[in-house]
């Protein structure tokens, strides 16, 4: 049996492949070793994953885990350690969420793969491996175009009283939007990026408002400028994207790409189905 995972800060999508035509989908909380240690990850696996797959963990022979925060050897080991202690007979392979996105979006073709979800990232993929990667420095210094970036921009405009009067009123009417609560969640509680990304829902609820359209366009322009156009081949290969932000704002993402003379290709919400197919074929 093979277990495949695509994990971000918000959620983890799992697929248990028992046979080519018997695939079980499972979803758990997000796993990101940048924010969680091995013991915390193990608790998520014990409490949510093991009961959901409903098999003896010893039956799993290979695990392919693609995750946010898995870019260094020590962070990969945090995840690998938790998995190995529970799936004792499995070969455990930990890769970045970026490689997962590239394999899902590009398959065996060259292209630029982008992640636009809670966070953002991009890479140039030659059809086999990632050969270039413009680093993303997280929600404080980067993550352009992501849910966290959109939410942070909205909050900054709110604090600076730059929102249009109707949006300012609607935003203030939300009980969870007090200044004290927002600052506590950003500076004192875990997963501030996930918290900030939650505010992109307000933008989506008002996505026809001229202000929100302009905010989104500015965020996506920054993403393409900082994260995509750094690759020499950015006008020679298709640009694909995966993630909730890319998917739900796909018309604006495509419009901004067109304005910048870029060839926008496939946009999907999650990579897990395509990753499952990739591993079934390889």
HELIX and SHEET records of a PDB file:
HELIX    1   1 UNK A   38  UNK A   44  1                                   7    
HELIX    2   2 UNK A   45  UNK A   49  3                                   5    
HELIX    3   3 UNK A   50  UNK A   53  1                                   4    
HELIX    4   4 UNK A   57  UNK A   59  5                                   3    
HELIX    5   5 UNK A   73  UNK A   86  1                                  14    
HELIX    6   6 UNK A   97  UNK A  106  1                                  10    
HELIX    7   7 UNK A  138  UNK A  141  1                                   4    
HELIX    8   8 UNK A  147  UNK A  159  1                                  13    
HELIX    9   9 UNK A  165  UNK A  172  1                                   8    
HELIX   10  10 UNK A  175  UNK A  177  5                                   3    
HELIX   11  11 UNK A  179  UNK A  187  1                                   9    
HELIX   12  12 UNK A  192  UNK A  197  1                                   6    
HELIX   13  13 UNK A  200  UNK A  205  1                                   6    
HELIX   14  14 UNK A  210  UNK A  223  1                                  14    
HELIX   15  15 UNK A  224  UNK A  228  3                                   5    
HELIX   16  16 UNK A  244  UNK A  248  1                                   5    
HELIX   17  17 UNK A  250  UNK A  259  1                                  10    
HELIX   18  18 UNK A  272  UNK A  281  1                                  10    
SHEET    1   A 5 UNK A  22  UNK A  29  0                                        
SHEET    2   A 5 UNK A  11  UNK A  19 -1                                        
SHEET    3   A 5 UNK A   2  UNK A   7 -1                                        
SHEET    4   A 5 UNK A  62  UNK A  67  1                                        
SHEET    5   A 5 UNK A  91  UNK A  96  1                                        
SHEET    1   B 5 UNK A 130  UNK A 132  0                                        
SHEET    2   B 5 UNK A 120  UNK A 125 -1                                        
SHEET    3   B 5 UNK A 111  UNK A 116 -1                                        
SHEET    4   B 5 UNK A 239  UNK A 242  1                                        
SHEET    5   B 5 UNK A 264  UNK A 268  1                                        
END                                                                             
